[in-house]
Amino acid sequence: MDERIRLRLDVSYDGTDFSGWAAQPTRRTVAGVLVETLDLVLGVGTATGLTVAGRTDAGVHATGQVCHLDLPVDVWRQHEGRLLRRLARLLPTDMRVRAMTEVPADFDARFSATFRRYEYRVTDAPFGAEPLRRHEVLAWPKPLDLAALNAAAAGLVGEHDFAAYCRRKEHATTLREVTRLDWRRDPDGILVATVQADAFCQAMVRSLVGAMLVAGDGRRPVEWPGRLLTQRERSSEVTVAPARGLTLVAVGYPADPAEYAHRATLTRRLRVPIEG
């Protein structure tokens, strides 16, 4: 068998016209487009083992997505100096591969990750979202109080069973550790929630945002989102916020590459499927 090399890819995309990350036979997906383009440049099936840090849902954006794949060493040496520019010419304008980096064979974009960080953008301006930002900013119909949003967020930080906020999968845990959850209002008036955790279960971030927004506009007390953590099943009271406001902005990995394999082993022990 040919000697292979592992590559880390840093990827950005506007999720508006993608049906999420994961390849689907009849839908336009990020992974599907990426594999098709790599096949066109390198030959069908040359790149193998595409694995992503977080499988974002339909409509969710990314500025800091990470994935890995394997290539034959001779193919990589032949193309490494020009592959990034070739991909830039062939990929659609709503998707970019920003970097391709050689990594150790035990780097795993999914299981070696130590955290995922998302941002969710909302405007409570009475006129709604600016037209040029309509694909990345949710227009909220009521005024939002920044202090109330942050008070609601404080009750969700830490290690908890987030079953009330997750779409449960068979044999998958809903235990997660949220290490950061806070809101800011930028100078342009847009409210931005930053959410960071070791991992997220499916729809968790948008469910958290949905719960905090109704506390931020006064329809629920600020303690309500935290109180839902006592539930062991998904709460029917939580409305999932629309995908368009959500962006995956960063994925973290151990500073020492020697720790990649150890981190991956720990993650596999702790939980099954990780979703974005």
Helices and strands as residue ranges (DSSP letters): E 4-13, G 15-17, H 30-42, E 48-52, E 61-72, H 73-79, H 83-90, E 95-103, E 115-123, G 131-133, E 138-139, H 146-154, E 158-161, G 163-165, E 175-185, E 191-197, H 204-216, H 224-227, G 228-230, G 243-245, E 246-252, G 257-259, H 260-270
